[in-house]
Amino acid sequence: MSGLLEAIAEKLEAQAAAITELGGVVAAPTEKIAPARESYSLRDLAELPDSPPLATLRSHPERQPNGGEPDGYRGREKRWRRSTVEKWRRELSAAPGRNA
């Protein structure tokens, strides 16, 4: 009975190590995709993958998050919260032809 428990414990440890290793593999692309800042300017938005270019964002406010309505300002610069940017990026990925 003792040998069986030891064998099960060894298998569980091996599986835990494999899961930990996979966690790092999954986290890497998520960190690249997920916004990391708390607030974003137009310049920050343009640097995100699959985002329209800065010139397009400036000349077409409807392409900005919330249709160009900022969550706030820093100085005279429009700023959007991370949650707003995440929602905007989901909308962009649903309509990929609109980011050019």
Backbone hydrogen bonds in HBPLUS format (Angstrom, degrees):
<---DONOR---> <-ACCEPTOR-->    atom                        ^
c    i                          cat <-CA-CA->   ^        H-A-AA   ^      H-
h    n   atom  resd res      DA  || num        DHA   H-A  angle D-A-AA Bond
n    s   type  num  typ     dist DA aas  dist angle  dist       angle   num
A0005-LEU N   A0001-MET O   3.12 MM   4  6.47 158.2  2.17 150.8 155.8     1
A0006-GLU N   A0002-SER O   3.05 MM   4  6.31 155.4  2.11 147.3 154.0     2
A0007-ALA N   A0003-GLY O   2.99 MM   4  6.18 153.2  2.06 142.9 150.1     3
A0008-ILE N   A0004-LEU O   2.97 MM   4  6.24 156.8  2.02 149.3 155.5     4
A0009-ALA N   A0005-LEU O   2.89 MM   4  6.08 158.1  1.93 147.0 153.3     5
A0010-GLU N   A0006-GLU O   2.94 MM   4  6.16 154.2  2.01 146.9 153.3     6
A0011-LYS N   A0007-ALA O   3.05 MM   4  6.31 158.2  2.10 146.5 152.0     7
A0012-LEU N   A0008-ILE O   2.93 MM   4  6.17 157.8  1.98 151.0 157.3     8
A0013-GLU N   A0009-ALA O   2.97 MM   4  6.18 154.6  2.04 146.0 152.7     9
A0014-ALA N   A0010-GLU O   3.00 MM   4  6.24 155.5  2.06 147.2 153.6    10
A0015-GLN N   A0011-LYS O   2.94 MM   4  6.17 157.4  1.99 148.7 154.9    11
A0016-ALA N   A0012-LEU O   2.86 MM   4  6.06 153.7  1.93 146.6 154.1    12
A0017-ALA N   A0013-GLU O   3.00 MM   4  6.22 154.1  2.07 145.2 151.6    13
A0018-ALA N   A0014-ALA O   3.00 MM   4  6.26 155.1  2.07 144.8 151.7    14
A0019-ILE N   A0015-GLN O   2.91 MM   4  6.12 156.5  1.97 148.9 155.1    15
A0020-THR N   A0016-ALA O   2.99 MM   4  6.16 158.0  2.03 145.8 151.8    16
A0021-GLU N   A0017-ALA O   2.99 MM   4  6.20 157.0  2.04 146.5 152.6    17
A0022-LEU N   A0018-ALA O   2.97 MM   4  6.20 160.0  2.01 148.7 153.8    18
A0023-GLY N   A0019-ILE O   2.90 MM   4  6.09 143.9  2.03 144.6 154.9    19
A0025-VAL N   A0021-GLU O   3.37 MM   4  6.74 152.4  2.45 142.0 149.4    20
A0026-VAL N   A0022-LEU O   2.91 MM   4  6.16 157.1  1.96 155.8 161.2    21
A0027-ALA N   A0023-GLY O   2.94 MM   4  6.02 151.6  2.03 142.8 150.9    22
A0028-ALA N   A0024-GLY O   3.25 MM   4  6.32 149.1  2.35 143.6 148.7    23
A0031-GLU N   A0027-ALA O   2.89 MM   4  6.03 156.7  1.94 156.7 161.3    24
A0032-LYS N   A0028-ALA O   3.26 MM   4  6.51 148.2  2.36 142.8 151.2    25
A0033-ILE N   A0029-PRO O   2.98 MM   4  6.21 148.2  2.08 148.0 156.2    26
A0034-ALA N   A0030-THR O   2.76 MM   4  5.70 170.4  1.76 157.7 161.1    27
A0082-ARG N   A0038-GLU O   3.06 MM  44  5.20 129.1  2.33 140.5 134.4    28
A0040-TYR N   A0080-TRP O   2.82 MM  40  5.16 147.9  1.92 141.3 152.2    29
A0080-TRP N   A0040-TYR O   2.89 MM  40  5.16 145.5  2.01 136.9 148.2    30
A0045-LEU N   A0041-SER O   2.95 MM   4  6.25 156.3  2.01 150.3 156.9    31
A0046-ALA N   A0042-LEU O   2.99 MM   4  6.25 156.1  2.05 152.0 157.6    32
A0047-GLU N   A0044-ASP O   3.17 MM   3  5.32 138.7  2.35  99.6 110.9    33
A0048-LEU N   A0045-LEU O   3.12 MM   3  5.47 156.3  2.18 109.4 116.6    34
A0051-SER N   A0048-LEU O   3.31 MM   3  5.61 140.4  2.48 137.7 132.1    35
A0056-THR N   A0053-PRO O   3.09 MM   3  5.36 119.1  2.47 102.5 116.7    36
A0057-LEU N   A0053-PRO O   3.02 MM   4  6.39 160.7  2.06 154.8 160.7    37
A0058-ARG N   A0054-LEU O   2.90 MM   4  6.14 157.8  1.95 154.8 160.7    38
A0059-SER N   A0055-ALA O   2.99 MM   4  6.13 161.2  2.03 147.2 152.2    39
A0060-HIS N   A0056-THR O   2.91 MM   4  5.75 132.7  2.14 146.3 156.3    40
A0063-ARG N   A0060-HIS O   2.88 MM   3  5.62 163.6  1.91 126.3 131.5    41
A0064-GLN N   A0061-PRO O   2.99 MM   3  5.22 158.5  2.04 109.1 116.1    42
A0067-GLY N   A0064-GLN O   3.14 MM   3  5.35 126.9  2.44 142.7 134.7    43
A0068-GLY N   A0065-PRO O   3.07 MM   3  5.74 148.9  2.17 118.1 125.2    44
A0069-GLU N   A0066-ASN O   3.19 MM   3  5.20 164.2  2.22 106.0 110.6    45
A0071-ASP N   A0079-ARG O   2.93 MM   8  6.00 137.9  2.11 146.6 159.8    46
A0072-GLY N   A0079-ARG O   3.20 MM   7  5.29 140.3  2.37 150.3 146.9    47
A0079-ARG N   A0072-GLY O   2.90 MM   7  5.29 146.0  2.02 153.7 145.1    48
A0074-ARG N   A0077-GLU O   2.98 MM   3  5.32 155.7  2.04 147.3 154.8    49
A0077-GLU N   A0074-ARG O   3.14 MM   3  5.32 157.7  2.19 125.1 124.5    50
A0085-VAL N   A0081-ARG O   3.03 MM   4  6.37 157.3  2.08 152.7 159.4    51
A0086-GLU N   A0082-ARG O   2.84 MM   4  6.11 157.8  1.89 157.3 163.5    52
A0087-LYS N   A0083-SER O   3.12 MM   4  6.30 158.8  2.17 142.7 147.8    53
A0088-TRP N   A0084-THR O   2.96 MM   4  6.18 158.8  2.01 147.3 153.5    54
A0089-ARG N   A0085-VAL O   2.85 MM   4  6.07 154.6  1.92 150.4 156.8    55
A0090-ARG N   A0086-GLU O   3.03 MM   4  6.31 148.6  2.13 144.0 152.2    56
A0091-GLU N   A0087-LYS O   3.04 MM   4  6.38 152.2  2.12 146.2 153.9    57
A0092-LEU N   A0088-TRP O   2.90 MM   4  6.23 150.4  1.98 145.6 154.3    58
A0093-SER N   A0089-ARG O   2.96 MM   4  6.19 156.8  2.02 145.9 151.3    59
A0094-ALA N   A0090-ARG O   3.07 MM   4  6.27 136.1  2.27 138.4 150.0    60
A0095-ALA N   A0091-GLU O   3.19 MM   4  6.45 133.6  2.42 140.5 151.7    61
A0095-ALA N   A0092-LEU O   3.17 MM   3  5.23 134.8  2.39  97.3 109.2    62
A0098-ARG N   A0095-ALA O   3.18 MM   3  5.96 168.4  2.20 126.3 129.9    63
